[in-house]
Amino acid sequence: MIFQPVLHPLLLLLLCAPVAVAAVMALVRSKSKALWALRLVLLLACFVMFLRPGIPGGATQTLATDTDIVLVVDTTASIVAEDWDGEEPRLDGVRADVQAIVDEYPGARFALITFDASAQLRMPLTTDTTAVVSSMDVLRPEVTSQSRGSSIGIANQLLAETLKSASERSPDRSRMVFYFGDGEQTASTSPESFRSSRKYADAGMVFGYGTSEGGPMRLTTGSVEDTGAEYIEYQGEPAMSVLDEQTLQTLADELGIEYQHRTADAEPQLPDAPTTTTSYSESGSVGNVIELYWIAALVAVALLGFELARATMMIARLRRQGAPSPSRSSDEQGGAR
């Protein structure tokens, strides 16, 4: 038996004790001892109800993922190429997959890195998953007019620094990396290598978005109203962004993780968190309890119903006693004549 009082037990005693003393004194002095005994039972039922007794139904277990997860998201113009789930922008798929990752690893800390012409740490490691999802919701690609070509590996140094810092601060926690992009290298140089991050990454996945046919890209201005903008053109035709899986596979090999092509008709296949930092924590018996306060509540309701019925009967009796009888009323009228 456990108790989950609605107020502190001492406060409950201070509230109920004076009433109980008054009821006991009335019980001793009154001729209607049974009535006052029932009132004492009513008080006791209310006291028990406020204590909220219950029976433990078994302690619940909550999965705790003591892992630091770094999300690396492509924000170049190609991330809004319209070949996700038909003609939707690829960024929609990235957002959905980030949400799936957040749901898959409860208790993890998340950091968000984005890259286009440069790499930025949008959010340092945090357990605030709402902030992570909100950051993804407001994420916009680079402004088209400012684009000068980009490299899919430009975030390599920032990723390594973020993972190294996490490793030094919390060496007992594992680290995972998730990379989201299409592998399209528009810079004139070769992609930078991610090998410097490999020793810090225990698991993760490289997700590729797009199709071999490619998708058109709208002009972006950084505004939330870019959906109505014109398409980027090349030689008089809409420019097409094409998925480069070979480049993404190379990137995955450098990080020591797997590559997965993402499509809207399939759920992401997420890797298990490293078992060394995944555990089940007892949430305690309060989280799964068979409540018993309702029994005391039923007793209190029954006794209150009895009191109300008794009060109603007494009021009706007093009204009958106070009302003049027909014969008496006639006599009084005759005497008045």
ABEGO torsion letter per residue (X at the ends): XBBBBABBAAAAAAAAAAAAAAAAAAAAABABAAAAAAAAAAAAAAAAAAAGBBBBAEBBBBBBBBBBBBBBBBABAAAABBABGGABBAAAAAAAAAAAAAAABBGBBBBBBBBBABBBBABBBBABAAAAAAAAAABBBBBAAABAEBBAAAAAAAAAAAAAAAAAABAABBBBBBBBBAGBBABABBBBBAAAAAAABABEBBBBBEBAAEBBBBBBAGBAAAAABBBBBBGGBBBBBBBBAAAAAAAAAAAGBBBBBBBAABBBBBBBBBAAABBBBBAEAAABBBBAAAAAAAAAAAAAAAAAAAAAAAAAAAAAAABBBAAAAAAAAAAAX
